[in-house]
Amino acid sequence: MVWEGGTGDGPPFSLVALANGNGIGMRTMPLCRSLGGGLWEVRSNLEQGRMFRVIFCVAVGRVVLLHGFVKKTQKTPRADLDLARKRQKEFG
């Protein structure tokens, strides 16, 4: 999935503002954060304590959703990061 528009190396401000609650209240950890190397993570908590994550990048003015998964541990699994990085390289 690709969002077209905007400029810069990070996600569009509106996406970050929306993910972080746009001033609704302080959170202990942002819902959208940088993973480094141009990768970003959007966090979502599901029912029964499950966590869902979407990893994306910004390439040529587009937000590219690279990988989505249910997170089972506190740390993002290496295999999920590697898959997102592989897909990121395809968008140059």
PDB file with one MODEL, atoms N, CA, C and O in Angstrom:
MODEL        1
ATOM      1  N   MET A   1       0.853  -1.160   0.000  1.00  0.00           N
ATOM      2  CA  MET A   1       0.000   0.000   0.000  1.00  0.00           C
ATOM      3  C   MET A   1       0.900   1.224   0.000  1.00  0.00           C
ATOM      4  O   MET A   1       1.909   1.260   0.704  1.00  0.00           O
ATOM      5  N   VAL A   2       0.539   2.214  -0.781  1.00  0.00           N
ATOM      6  CA  VAL A   2       1.369   3.400  -0.936  1.00  0.00           C
ATOM      7  C   VAL A   2       0.511   4.649  -0.776  1.00  0.00           C
ATOM      8  O   VAL A   2      -0.557   4.752  -1.381  1.00  0.00           O
ATOM      9  N   TRP A   3       0.975   5.602   0.040  1.00  0.00           N
ATOM     10  CA  TRP A   3       0.365   6.921   0.148  1.00  0.00           C
ATOM     11  C   TRP A   3       1.245   7.862  -0.627  1.00  0.00           C
ATOM     12  O   TRP A   3       2.447   7.931  -0.372  1.00  0.00           O
ATOM     13  N   GLU A   4       0.673   8.599  -1.580  1.00  0.00           N
ATOM     14  CA  GLU A   4       1.457   9.525  -2.383  1.00  0.00           C
ATOM     15  C   GLU A   4       1.215  10.951  -1.926  1.00  0.00           C
ATOM     16  O   GLU A   4       0.087  11.336  -1.616  1.00  0.00           O
ATOM     17  N   GLY A   5       2.274  11.718  -1.888  1.00  0.00           N
ATOM     18  CA  GLY A   5       2.186  13.109  -1.498  1.00  0.00           C
ATOM     19  C   GLY A   5       3.158  13.398  -0.386  1.00  0.00           C
ATOM     20  O   GLY A   5       3.785  12.487   0.154  1.00  0.00           O
ATOM     21  N   GLY A   6       3.286  14.653  -0.041  1.00  0.00           N
ATOM     22  CA  GLY A   6       4.216  15.026   1.019  1.00  0.00           C
ATOM     23  C   GLY A   6       5.646  15.012   0.534  1.00  0.00           C
ATOM     24  O   GLY A   6       5.949  14.560  -0.570  1.00  0.00           O
ATOM     25  N   THR A   7       6.515  15.518   1.382  1.00  0.00           N
ATOM     26  CA  THR A   7       7.930  15.554   1.052  1.00  0.00           C
ATOM     27  C   THR A   7       8.715  15.232   2.297  1.00  0.00           C
ATOM     28  O   THR A   7       8.142  15.139   3.383  1.00  0.00           O
ATOM     29  N   GLY A   8       9.994  15.062   2.168  1.00  0.00           N
ATOM     30  CA  GLY A   8      10.856  14.810   3.312  1.00  0.00           C
ATOM     31  C   GLY A   8      11.143  13.340   3.491  1.00  0.00           C
ATOM     32  O   GLY A   8      10.648  12.494   2.746  1.00  0.00           O
ATOM     33  N   ASP A   9      11.962  13.046   4.504  1.00  0.00           N
ATOM     34  CA  ASP A   9      12.397  11.682   4.744  1.00  0.00           C
ATOM     35  C   ASP A   9      11.516  10.938   5.735  1.00  0.00           C
ATOM     36  O   ASP A   9      11.572   9.711   5.804  1.00  0.00           O
ATOM     37  N   GLY A  10      10.704  11.656   6.505  1.00  0.00           N
ATOM     38  CA  GLY A  10       9.868  11.019   7.511  1.00  0.00           C
ATOM     39  C   GLY A  10       8.444  10.884   7.039  1.00  0.00           C
ATOM     40  O   GLY A  10       8.114  11.284   5.922  1.00  0.00           O
ATOM     41  N   PRO A  11       7.594  10.322   7.879  1.00  0.00           N
ATOM     42  CA  PRO A  11       6.193  10.187   7.493  1.00  0.00           C
ATOM     43  C   PRO A  11       5.518  11.549   7.464  1.00  0.00           C
ATOM     44  O   PRO A  11       6.004  12.492   8.087  1.00  0.00           O
ATOM     45  N   PRO A  12       4.414  11.663   6.754  1.00  0.00           N
ATOM     46  CA  PRO A  12       3.707  12.937   6.728  1.00  0.00           C
ATOM     47  C   PRO A  12       3.294  13.341   8.141  1.00  0.00           C
ATOM     48  O   PRO A  12       2.953  12.484   8.957  1.00  0.00           O
ATOM     49  N   PHE A  13       3.322  14.625   8.428  1.00  0.00           N
ATOM     50  CA  PHE A  13       2.976  15.099   9.766  1.00  0.00           C
ATOM     51  C   PHE A  13       1.615  14.592  10.195  1.00  0.00           C
ATOM     52  O   PHE A  13       1.436  14.185  11.343  1.00  0.00           O
ATOM     53  N   SER A  14       0.635  14.612   9.268  1.00  0.00           N
ATOM     54  CA  SER A  14      -0.719  14.208   9.629  1.00  0.00           C
ATOM     55  C   SER A  14      -0.761  12.760  10.083  1.00  0.00           C
ATOM     56  O   SER A  14      -1.531  12.429  10.984  1.00  0.00           O
ATOM     57  N   LEU A  15       0.040  11.891   9.490  1.00  0.00           N
ATOM     58  CA  LEU A  15       0.089  10.486   9.899  1.00  0.00           C
ATOM     59  C   LEU A  15       0.657  10.370  11.298  1.00  0.00           C
ATOM     60  O   LEU A  15       0.123   9.627  12.121  1.00  0.00           O
ATOM     61  N   VAL A  16       1.729  11.089  11.582  1.00  0.00           N
ATOM     62  CA  VAL A  16       2.330  11.051  12.910  1.00  0.00           C
ATOM     63  C   VAL A  16       1.370  11.623  13.936  1.00  0.00           C
ATOM     64  O   VAL A  16       1.195  11.047  15.010  1.00  0.00           O
ATOM     65  N   ALA A  17       0.739  12.760  13.616  1.00  0.00           N
ATOM     66  CA  ALA A  17      -0.199  13.386  14.549  1.00  0.00           C
ATOM     67  C   ALA A  17      -1.373  12.462  14.827  1.00  0.00           C
ATOM     68  O   ALA A  17      -1.801  12.329  15.973  1.00  0.00           O
ATOM     69  N   LEU A  18      -1.892  11.831  13.797  1.00  0.00           N
ATOM     70  CA  LEU A  18      -3.009  10.919  13.976  1.00  0.00           C
ATOM     71  C   LEU A  18      -2.600   9.730  14.835  1.00  0.00           C
ATOM     72  O   LEU A  18      -3.320   9.358  15.762  1.00  0.00           O
ATOM     73  N   ALA A  19      -1.457   9.134  14.539  1.00  0.00           N
ATOM     74  CA  ALA A  19      -1.000   7.968  15.283  1.00  0.00           C
ATOM     75  C   ALA A  19      -0.708   8.300  16.732  1.00  0.00           C
ATOM     76  O   ALA A  19      -0.880   7.453  17.608  1.00  0.00           O
ATOM     77  N   ASN A  20      -0.271   9.513  16.994  1.00  0.00           N
ATOM     78  CA  ASN A  20       0.068   9.901  18.356  1.00  0.00           C
ATOM     79  C   ASN A  20      -1.092  10.557  19.091  1.00  0.00           C
ATOM     80  O   ASN A  20      -0.890  11.093  20.181  1.00  0.00           O
ATOM     81  N   GLY A  21      -2.268  10.535  18.548  1.00  0.00           N
ATOM     82  CA  GLY A  21      -3.446  11.037  19.230  1.00  0.00           C
ATOM     83  C   GLY A  21      -3.710  12.511  19.017  1.00  0.00           C
ATOM     84  O   GLY A  21      -4.685  13.042  19.548  1.00  0.00           O
ATOM     85  N   ASN A  22      -2.859  13.191  18.246  1.00  0.00           N
ATOM     86  CA  ASN A  22      -3.038  14.603  17.908  1.00  0.00           C
ATOM     87  C   ASN A  22      -3.384  15.452  19.128  1.00  0.00           C
ATOM     88  O   ASN A  22      -4.311  16.261  19.094  1.00  0.00           O
ATOM     89  N   GLY A  23      -2.625  15.254  20.208  1.00  0.00           N
ATOM     90  CA  GLY A  23      -2.796  16.095  21.381  1.00  0.00           C
ATOM     91  C   GLY A  23      -3.895  15.639  22.321  1.00  0.00           C
ATOM     92  O   GLY A  23      -4.232  16.358  23.262  1.00  0.00           O
ATOM     93  N   ILE A  24      -4.465  14.460  22.093  1.00  0.00           N
ATOM     94  CA  ILE A  24      -5.548  13.975  22.941  1.00  0.00           C
ATOM     95  C   ILE A  24      -5.051  13.701  24.354  1.00  0.00           C
ATOM     96  O   ILE A  24      -5.806  13.869  25.312  1.00  0.00           O
ATOM     97  N   GLY A  25      -3.828  13.292  24.500  1.00  0.00           N
ATOM     98  CA  GLY A  25      -3.284  13.000  25.816  1.00  0.00           C
ATOM     99  C   GLY A  25      -1.882  12.460  25.693  1.00  0.00           C
ATOM    100  O   GLY A  25      -1.486  11.991  24.626  1.00  0.00           O
ATOM    101  N   MET A  26      -1.133  12.519  26.760  1.00  0.00           N
ATOM    102  CA  MET A  26       0.235  12.014  26.747  1.00  0.00           C
ATOM    103  C   MET A  26       0.226  10.497  26.819  1.00  0.00           C
ATOM    104  O   MET A  26      -0.589   9.911  27.533  1.00  0.00           O
ATOM    105  N   ARG A  27       1.106   9.872  26.100  1.00  0.00           N
ATOM    106  CA  ARG A  27       1.255   8.414  26.109  1.00  0.00           C
ATOM    107  C   ARG A  27       2.673   8.104  26.566  1.00  0.00           C
ATOM    108  O   ARG A  27       3.576   8.929  26.424  1.00  0.00           O
ATOM    109  N   THR A  28       2.859   6.914  27.112  1.00  0.00           N
ATOM    110  CA  THR A  28       4.197   6.558  27.561  1.00  0.00           C
ATOM    111  C   THR A  28       5.122   6.301  26.384  1.00  0.00           C
ATOM    112  O   THR A  28       6.329   6.517  26.496  1.00  0.00           O
ATOM    113  N   MET A  29       4.581   5.842  25.250  1.00  0.00           N
ATOM    114  CA  MET A  29       5.392   5.606  24.063  1.00  0.00           C
ATOM    115  C   MET A  29       4.561   6.021  22.853  1.00  0.00           C
ATOM    116  O   MET A  29       3.373   5.706  22.786  1.00  0.00           O
ATOM    117  N   PRO A  30       5.164   6.720  21.902  1.00  0.00           N
ATOM    118  CA  PRO A  30       4.388   7.160  20.745  1.00  0.00           C
ATOM    119  C   PRO A  30       3.852   5.979  19.943  1.00  0.00           C
ATOM    120  O   PRO A  30       4.452   4.904  19.936  1.00  0.00           O
ATOM    121  N   LEU A  31       2.745   6.178  19.282  1.00  0.00           N
ATOM    122  CA  LEU A  31       2.171   5.118  18.458  1.00  0.00           C
ATOM    123  C   LEU A  31       2.843   5.027  17.101  1.00  0.00           C
ATOM    124  O   LEU A  31       2.651   4.054  16.372  1.00  0.00           O
ATOM    125  N   CYS A  32       3.625   6.029  16.762  1.00  0.00           N
ATOM    126  CA  CYS A  32       4.400   6.015  15.532  1.00  0.00           C
ATOM    127  C   CYS A  32       5.820   6.416  15.909  1.00  0.00           C
ATOM    128  O   CYS A  32       6.044   7.493  16.462  1.00  0.00           O
ATOM    129  N   ARG A  33       6.780   5.543  15.605  1.00  0.00           N
ATOM    130  CA  ARG A  33       8.150   5.865  15.985  1.00  0.00           C
ATOM    131  C   ARG A  33       9.132   5.338  14.948  1.00  0.00           C
ATOM    132  O   ARG A  33       8.836   4.412  14.193  1.00  0.00           O
ATOM    133  N   SER A  34      10.309   5.955  14.934  1.00  0.00           N
ATOM    134  CA  SER A  34      11.365   5.555  14.012  1.00  0.00           C
ATOM    135  C   SER A  34      12.053   4.290  14.517  1.00  0.00           C
ATOM    136  O   SER A  34      12.340   4.149  15.706  1.00  0.00           O
ATOM    137  N   LEU A  35      12.307   3.379  13.589  1.00  0.00           N
ATOM    138  CA  LEU A  35      13.097   2.177  13.896  1.00  0.00           C
ATOM    139  C   LEU A  35      14.529   2.339  13.399  1.00  0.00           C
ATOM    140  O   LEU A  35      15.362   1.454  13.596  1.00  0.00           O
ATOM    141  N   GLY A  36      14.815   3.471  12.755  1.00  0.00           N
ATOM    142  CA  GLY A  36      16.144   3.713  12.204  1.00  0.00           C
ATOM    143  C   GLY A  36      16.234   3.236  10.765  1.00  0.00           C
ATOM    144  O   GLY A  36      15.448   2.397  10.324  1.00  0.00           O
ATOM    145  N   GLY A  37      17.186   3.771  10.052  1.00  0.00           N
ATOM    146  CA  GLY A  37      17.411   3.359   8.666  1.00  0.00           C
ATOM    147  C   GLY A  37      16.252   3.675   7.738  1.00  0.00           C
ATOM    148  O   GLY A  37      16.087   3.029   6.703  1.00  0.00           O
ATOM    149  N   GLY A  38      15.440   4.676   8.107  1.00  0.00           N
ATOM    150  CA  GLY A  38      14.317   5.047   7.261  1.00  0.00           C
ATOM    151  C   GLY A  38      13.054   4.240   7.491  1.00  0.00           C
ATOM    152  O   GLY A  38      12.047   4.462   6.819  1.00  0.00           O
ATOM    153  N   LEU A  39      13.093   3.305   8.435  1.00  0.00           N
ATOM    154  CA  LEU A  39      11.904   2.513   8.767  1.00  0.00           C
ATOM    155  C   LEU A  39      11.148   3.160   9.917  1.00  0.00           C
ATOM    156  O   LEU A  39      11.747   3.721  10.834  1.00  0.00           O
ATOM    157  N   TRP A  40       9.813   3.073   9.853  1.00  0.00           N
ATOM    158  CA  TRP A  40       8.929   3.594  10.889  1.00  0.00           C
ATOM    159  C   TRP A  40       7.972   2.492  11.306  1.00  0.00           C
ATOM    160  O   TRP A  40       7.668   1.590  10.526  1.00  0.00           O
ATOM    161  N   GLU A  41       7.505   2.573  12.534  1.00  0.00           N
ATOM    162  CA  GLU A  41       6.576   1.580  13.061  1.00  0.00           C
ATOM    163  C   GLU A  41       5.319   2.281  13.580  1.00  0.00           C
ATOM    164  O   GLU A  41       5.408   3.263  14.318  1.00  0.00           O
ATOM    165  N   VAL A  42       4.155   1.773  13.192  1.00  0.00           N
ATOM    166  CA  VAL A  42       2.886   2.222  13.757  1.00  0.00           C
ATOM    167  C   VAL A  42       2.416   1.107  14.679  1.00  0.00           C
ATOM    168  O   VAL A  42       2.315  -0.054  14.284  1.00  0.00           O
ATOM    169  N   ARG A  43       2.132   1.492  15.919  1.00  0.00           N
ATOM    170  CA  ARG A  43       1.732   0.529  16.947  1.00  0.00           C
ATOM    171  C   ARG A  43       0.218   0.558  17.134  1.00  0.00           C
ATOM    172  O   ARG A  43      -0.405   1.619  17.106  1.00  0.00           O
ATOM    173  N   SER A  44      -0.362  -0.630  17.326  1.00  0.00           N
ATOM    174  CA  SER A  44      -1.786  -0.731  17.610  1.00  0.00           C
ATOM    175  C   SER A  44      -1.995  -1.881  18.580  1.00  0.00           C
ATOM    176  O   SER A  44      -1.470  -2.977  18.385  1.00  0.00           O
ATOM    177  N   ASN A  45      -2.756  -1.624  19.612  1.00  0.00           N
ATOM    178  CA  ASN A  45      -3.053  -2.684  20.572  1.00  0.00           C
ATOM    179  C   ASN A  45      -4.417  -3.276  20.253  1.00  0.00           C
ATOM    180  O   ASN A  45      -5.397  -2.550  20.089  1.00  0.00           O
ATOM    181  N   LEU A  46      -4.471  -4.594  20.167  1.00  0.00           N
ATOM    182  CA  LEU A  46      -5.686  -5.323  19.864  1.00  0.00           C
ATOM    183  C   LEU A  46      -6.291  -5.855  21.156  1.00  0.00           C
ATOM    184  O   LEU A  46      -5.727  -5.689  22.237  1.00  0.00           O
ATOM    185  N   GLU A  47      -7.433  -6.487  21.029  1.00  0.00           N
ATOM    186  CA  GLU A  47      -8.063  -7.084  22.197  1.00  0.00           C
ATOM    187  C   GLU A  47      -7.195  -8.213  22.767  1.00  0.00           C
ATOM    188  O   GLU A  47      -6.314  -8.735  22.084  1.00  0.00           O
ATOM    189  N   GLN A  48      -7.447  -8.570  23.987  1.00  0.00           N
ATOM    190  CA  GLN A  48      -6.759  -9.656  24.694  1.00  0.00           C
ATOM    191  C   GLN A  48      -5.253  -9.439  24.802  1.00  0.00           C
ATOM    192  O   GLN A  48      -4.482 -10.399  24.816  1.00  0.00           O
ATOM    193  N   GLY A  49      -4.839  -8.185  24.879  1.00  0.00           N
ATOM    194  CA  GLY A  49      -3.433  -7.869  25.093  1.00  0.00           C
ATOM    195  C   GLY A  49      -2.524  -8.097  23.899  1.00  0.00           C
ATOM    196  O   GLY A  49      -1.304  -8.017  24.039  1.00  0.00           O
ATOM    197  N   ARG A  50      -3.080  -8.379  22.730  1.00  0.00           N
ATOM    198  CA  ARG A  50      -2.244  -8.587  21.546  1.00  0.00           C
ATOM    199  C   ARG A  50      -1.821  -7.250  20.961  1.00  0.00           C
ATOM    200  O   ARG A  50      -2.524  -6.250  21.106  1.00  0.00           O
ATOM    201  N   MET A  51      -0.673  -7.235  20.303  1.00  0.00           N
ATOM    202  CA  MET A  51      -0.123  -6.020  19.709  1.00  0.00           C
ATOM    203  C   MET A  51       0.051  -6.235  18.209  1.00  0.00           C
ATOM    204  O   MET A  51       0.585  -7.259  17.782  1.00  0.00           O
ATOM    205  N   PHE A  52      -0.398  -5.270  17.414  1.00  0.00           N
ATOM    206  CA  PHE A  52      -0.223  -5.331  15.971  1.00  0.00           C
ATOM    207  C   PHE A  52       0.691  -4.191  15.551  1.00  0.00           C
ATOM    208  O   PHE A  52       0.584  -3.080  16.069  1.00  0.00           O
ATOM    209  N   ARG A  53       1.588  -4.468  14.616  1.00  0.00           N
ATOM    210  CA  ARG A  53       2.524  -3.458  14.137  1.00  0.00           C
ATOM    211  C   ARG A  53       2.515  -3.410  12.618  1.00  0.00           C
ATOM    212  O   ARG A  53       2.338  -4.425  11.945  1.00  0.00           O
ATOM    213  N   VAL A  54       2.709  -2.205  12.097  1.00  0.00           N
ATOM    214  CA  VAL A  54       2.922  -2.001  10.666  1.00  0.00           C
ATOM    215  C   VAL A  54       4.237  -1.260  10.531  1.00  0.00           C
ATOM    216  O   VAL A  54       4.437  -0.218  11.156  1.00  0.00           O
ATOM    217  N   ILE A  55       5.129  -1.792   9.721  1.00  0.00           N
ATOM    218  CA  ILE A  55       6.409  -1.138   9.442  1.00  0.00           C
ATOM    219  C   ILE A  55       6.303  -0.507   8.061  1.00  0.00           C
ATOM    220  O   ILE A  55       5.870  -1.147   7.103  1.00  0.00           O
ATOM    221  N   PHE A  56       6.708   0.766   7.972  1.00  0.00           N
ATOM    222  CA  PHE A  56       6.626   1.471   6.701  1.00  0.00           C
ATOM    223  C   PHE A  56       7.853   2.340   6.500  1.00  0.00           C
ATOM    224  O   PHE A  56       8.641   2.554   7.421  1.00  0.00           O
ATOM    225  N   CYS A  57       8.001   2.839   5.273  1.00  0.00           N
ATOM    226  CA  CYS A  57       9.059   3.792   4.956  1.00  0.00           C
ATOM    227  C   CYS A  57       8.459   4.873   4.062  1.00  0.00           C
ATOM    228  O   CYS A  57       7.330   4.750   3.588  1.00  0.00           O
ATOM    229  N   VAL A  58       9.223   5.916   3.845  1.00  0.00           N
ATOM    230  CA  VAL A  58       8.837   6.965   2.906  1.00  0.00           C
ATOM    231  C   VAL A  58       9.836   6.896   1.763  1.00  0.00           C
ATOM    232  O   VAL A  58      11.044   7.018   1.969  1.00  0.00           O
ATOM    233  N   ALA A  59       9.317   6.698   0.549  1.00  0.00           N
ATOM    234  CA  ALA A  59      10.178   6.583  -0.624  1.00  0.00           C
ATOM    235  C   ALA A  59       9.582   7.413  -1.751  1.00  0.00           C
ATOM    236  O   ALA A  59       8.429   7.211  -2.131  1.00  0.00           O
ATOM    237  N   VAL A  60      10.348   8.329  -2.279  1.00  0.00           N
ATOM    238  CA  VAL A  60       9.949   9.177  -3.405  1.00  0.00           C
ATOM    239  C   VAL A  60       8.586   9.824  -3.135  1.00  0.00           C
ATOM    240  O   VAL A  60       7.698   9.798  -3.987  1.00  0.00           O
ATOM    241  N   GLY A  61       8.433  10.406  -1.932  1.00  0.00           N
ATOM    242  CA  GLY A  61       7.211  11.114  -1.599  1.00  0.00           C
ATOM    243  C   GLY A  61       6.014  10.236  -1.318  1.00  0.00           C
ATOM    244  O   GLY A  61       4.880  10.716  -1.325  1.00  0.00           O
ATOM    245  N   ARG A  62       6.246   8.954  -1.071  1.00  0.00           N
ATOM    246  CA  ARG A  62       5.162   8.010  -0.817  1.00  0.00           C
ATOM    247  C   ARG A  62       5.396   7.294   0.512  1.00  0.00           C
ATOM    248  O   ARG A  62       6.533   6.996   0.877  1.00  0.00           O
ATOM    249  N   VAL A  63       4.311   7.026   1.224  1.00  0.00           N
ATOM    250  CA  VAL A  63       4.396   6.166   2.405  1.00  0.00           C
ATOM    251  C   VAL A  63       4.138   4.753   1.911  1.00  0.00           C
ATOM    252  O   VAL A  63       3.084   4.470   1.342  1.00  0.00           O
ATOM    253  N   VAL A  64       5.106   3.862   2.129  1.00  0.00           N
ATOM    254  CA  VAL A  64       5.025   2.490   1.636  1.00  0.00           C
ATOM    255  C   VAL A  64       4.901   1.556   2.830  1.00  0.00           C
ATOM    256  O   VAL A  64       5.814   1.466   3.651  1.00  0.00           O
ATOM    257  N   LEU A  65       3.769   0.860   2.930  1.00  0.00           N
ATOM    258  CA  LEU A  65       3.583  -0.127   4.000  1.00  0.00           C
ATOM    259  C   LEU A  65       4.339  -1.381   3.600  1.00  0.00           C
ATOM    260  O   LEU A  65       4.032  -2.012   2.589  1.00  0.00           O
ATOM    261  N   LEU A  66       5.337  -1.738   4.410  1.00  0.00           N
ATOM    262  CA  LEU A  66       6.247  -2.820   4.060  1.00  0.00           C
ATOM    263  C   LEU A  66       5.875  -4.156   4.691  1.00  0.00           C
ATOM    264  O   LEU A  66       6.055  -5.209   4.079  1.00  0.00           O
ATOM    265  N   HIS A  67       5.353  -4.112   5.923  1.00  0.00           N
ATOM    266  CA  HIS A  67       5.097  -5.370   6.624  1.00  0.00           C
ATOM    267  C   HIS A  67       4.175  -5.114   7.806  1.00  0.00           C
ATOM    268  O   HIS A  67       4.324  -4.116   8.510  1.00  0.00           O
ATOM    269  N   GLY A  68       3.234  -6.002   8.021  1.00  0.00           N
ATOM    270  CA  GLY A  68       2.357  -5.942   9.180  1.00  0.00           C
ATOM    271  C   GLY A  68       2.361  -7.290   9.875  1.00  0.00           C
ATOM    272  O   GLY A  68       2.408  -8.329   9.218  1.00  0.00           O
ATOM    273  N   PHE A  69       2.311  -7.281  11.203  1.00  0.00           N
ATOM    274  CA  PHE A  69       2.372  -8.539  11.935  1.00  0.00           C
ATOM    275  C   PHE A  69       1.839  -8.364  13.348  1.00  0.00           C
ATOM    276  O   PHE A  69       1.791  -7.251  13.871  1.00  0.00           O
ATOM    277  N   VAL A  70       1.436  -9.478  13.963  1.00  0.00           N
ATOM    278  CA  VAL A  70       1.064  -9.493  15.370  1.00  0.00           C
ATOM    279  C   VAL A  70       2.341  -9.716  16.159  1.00  0.00           C
ATOM    280  O   VAL A  70       3.050 -10.702  15.959  1.00  0.00           O
ATOM    281  N   LYS A  71       2.616  -8.802  17.041  1.00  0.00           N
ATOM    282  CA  LYS A  71       3.855  -8.839  17.829  1.00  0.00           C
ATOM    283  C   LYS A  71       3.621  -9.667  19.092  1.00  0.00           C
ATOM    284  O   LYS A  71       2.660  -9.437  19.826  1.00  0.00           O
ATOM    285  N   LYS A  72       4.502 -10.625  19.334  1.00  0.00           N
ATOM    286  CA  LYS A  72       4.318 -11.537  20.460  1.00  0.00           C
ATOM    287  C   LYS A  72       5.319 -11.320  21.584  1.00  0.00           C
ATOM    288  O   LYS A  72       5.168 -11.874  22.674  1.00  0.00           O
ATOM    289  N   THR A  73       6.337 -10.515  21.318  1.00  0.00           N
ATOM    290  CA  THR A  73       7.351 -10.231  22.336  1.00  0.00           C
ATOM    291  C   THR A  73       7.553  -8.720  22.410  1.00  0.00           C
ATOM    292  O   THR A  73       7.091  -7.989  21.534  1.00  0.00           O
ATOM    293  N   GLN A  74       8.234  -8.253  23.439  1.00  0.00           N
ATOM    294  CA  GLN A  74       8.483  -6.816  23.609  1.00  0.00           C
ATOM    295  C   GLN A  74       9.343  -6.258  22.476  1.00  0.00           C
ATOM    296  O   GLN A  74       9.094  -5.160  21.978  1.00  0.00           O
ATOM    297  N   LYS A  75      10.351  -7.021  22.078  1.00  0.00           N
ATOM    298  CA  LYS A  75      11.268  -6.578  21.029  1.00  0.00           C
ATOM    299  C   LYS A  75      10.759  -7.031  19.660  1.00  0.00           C
ATOM    300  O   LYS A  75      10.247  -8.140  19.511  1.00  0.00           O
ATOM    301  N   THR A  76      10.910  -6.151  18.661  1.00  0.00           N
ATOM    302  CA  THR A  76      10.505  -6.508  17.305  1.00  0.00           C
ATOM    303  C   THR A  76      11.415  -7.620  16.790  1.00  0.00           C
ATOM    304  O   THR A  76      12.635  -7.456  16.770  1.00  0.00           O
ATOM    305  N   PRO A  77      10.842  -8.749  16.373  1.00  0.00           N
ATOM    306  CA  PRO A  77      11.662  -9.879  15.910  1.00  0.00           C
ATOM    307  C   PRO A  77      12.547  -9.512  14.726  1.00  0.00           C
ATOM    308  O   PRO A  77      12.132  -8.774  13.832  1.00  0.00           O
ATOM    309  N   ARG A  78      13.748 -10.024  14.727  1.00  0.00           N
ATOM    310  CA  ARG A  78      14.730  -9.764  13.665  1.00  0.00           C
ATOM    311  C   ARG A  78      14.169 -10.134  12.291  1.00  0.00           C
ATOM    312  O   ARG A  78      14.382  -9.402  11.325  1.00  0.00           O
ATOM    313  N   ALA A  79      13.460 -11.252  12.191  1.00  0.00           N
ATOM    314  CA  ALA A  79      12.928 -11.699  10.900  1.00  0.00           C
ATOM    315  C   ALA A  79      11.949 -10.672  10.326  1.00  0.00           C
ATOM    316  O   ALA A  79      11.928 -10.455   9.114  1.00  0.00           O
ATOM    317  N   ASP A  80      11.142 -10.042  11.176  1.00  0.00           N
ATOM    318  CA  ASP A  80      10.199  -9.030  10.707  1.00  0.00           C
ATOM    319  C   ASP A  80      10.924  -7.779  10.236  1.00  0.00           C
ATOM    320  O   ASP A  80      10.544  -7.190   9.224  1.00  0.00           O
ATOM    321  N   LEU A  81      11.968  -7.363  10.959  1.00  0.00           N
ATOM    322  CA  LEU A  81      12.770  -6.207  10.527  1.00  0.00           C
ATOM    323  C   LEU A  81      13.502  -6.502   9.226  1.00  0.00           C
ATOM    324  O   LEU A  81      13.552  -5.656   8.334  1.00  0.00           O
ATOM    325  N   ASP A  82      14.068  -7.694   9.116  1.00  0.00           N
ATOM    326  CA  ASP A  82      14.797  -8.070   7.898  1.00  0.00           C
ATOM    327  C   ASP A  82      13.877  -8.073   6.682  1.00  0.00           C
ATOM    328  O   ASP A  82      14.264  -7.615   5.607  1.00  0.00           O
ATOM    329  N   LEU A  83      12.660  -8.589   6.849  1.00  0.00           N
ATOM    330  CA  LEU A  83      11.708  -8.614   5.741  1.00  0.00           C
ATOM    331  C   LEU A  83      11.333  -7.192   5.327  1.00  0.00           C
ATOM    332  O   LEU A  83      11.262  -6.893   4.135  1.00  0.00           O
ATOM    333  N   ALA A  84      11.094  -6.320   6.295  1.00  0.00           N
ATOM    334  CA  ALA A  84      10.770  -4.924   5.981  1.00  0.00           C
ATOM    335  C   ALA A  84      11.934  -4.244   5.271  1.00  0.00           C
ATOM    336  O   ALA A  84      11.720  -3.505   4.310  1.00  0.00           O
ATOM    337  N   ARG A  85      13.159  -4.481   5.724  1.00  0.00           N
ATOM    338  CA  ARG A  85      14.341  -3.873   5.070  1.00  0.00           C
ATOM    339  C   ARG A  85      14.496  -4.375   3.636  1.00  0.00           C
ATOM    340  O   ARG A  85      14.837  -3.609   2.736  1.00  0.00           O
ATOM    341  N   LYS A  86      14.241  -5.669   3.433  1.00  0.00           N
ATOM    342  CA  LYS A  86      14.336  -6.238   2.081  1.00  0.00           C
ATOM    343  C   LYS A  86      13.330  -5.555   1.167  1.00  0.00           C
ATOM    344  O   LYS A  86      13.668  -5.169   0.048  1.00  0.00           O
ATOM    345  N   ARG A  87      12.095  -5.404   1.638  1.00  0.00           N
ATOM    346  CA  ARG A  87      11.063  -4.756   0.840  1.00  0.00           C
ATOM    347  C   ARG A  87      11.363  -3.272   0.633  1.00  0.00           C
ATOM    348  O   ARG A  87      11.049  -2.713  -0.419  1.00  0.00           O
ATOM    349  N   GLN A  88      11.973  -2.632   1.641  1.00  0.00           N
ATOM    350  CA  GLN A  88      12.333  -1.220   1.526  1.00  0.00           C
ATOM    351  C   GLN A  88      13.316  -1.006   0.375  1.00  0.00           C
ATOM    352  O   GLN A  88      13.204  -0.024  -0.360  1.00  0.00           O
ATOM    353  N   LYS A  89      14.264  -1.904   0.216  1.00  0.00           N
ATOM    354  CA  LYS A  89      15.267  -1.785  -0.833  1.00  0.00           C
ATOM    355  C   LYS A  89      14.632  -1.869  -2.225  1.00  0.00           C
ATOM    356  O   LYS A  89      15.160  -1.303  -3.182  1.00  0.00           O
ATOM    357  N   GLU A  90      13.512  -2.566  -2.338  1.00  0.00           N
ATOM    358  CA  GLU A  90      12.826  -2.690  -3.635  1.00  0.00           C
ATOM    359  C   GLU A  90      12.248  -1.350  -4.088  1.00  0.00           C
ATOM    360  O   GLU A  90      12.024  -1.145  -5.280  1.00  0.00           O
ATOM    361  N   PHE A  91      12.003  -0.427  -3.132  1.00  0.00           N
ATOM    362  CA  PHE A  91      11.449   0.879  -3.470  1.00  0.00           C
ATOM    363  C   PHE A  91      12.523   1.946  -3.610  1.00  0.00           C
ATOM    364  O   PHE A  91      12.234   3.087  -3.970  1.00  0.00           O
ATOM    365  N   GLY A  92      13.784   1.563  -3.318  1.00  0.00           N
ATOM    366  CA  GLY A  92      14.912   2.464  -3.486  1.00  0.00           C
ATOM    367  C   GLY A  92      14.757   3.714  -2.770  1.00  0.00           C
ATOM    368  O   GLY A  92      15.640   4.571  -2.825  1.00  0.00           O
TER     369      GLY A  92
ENDMDL
END
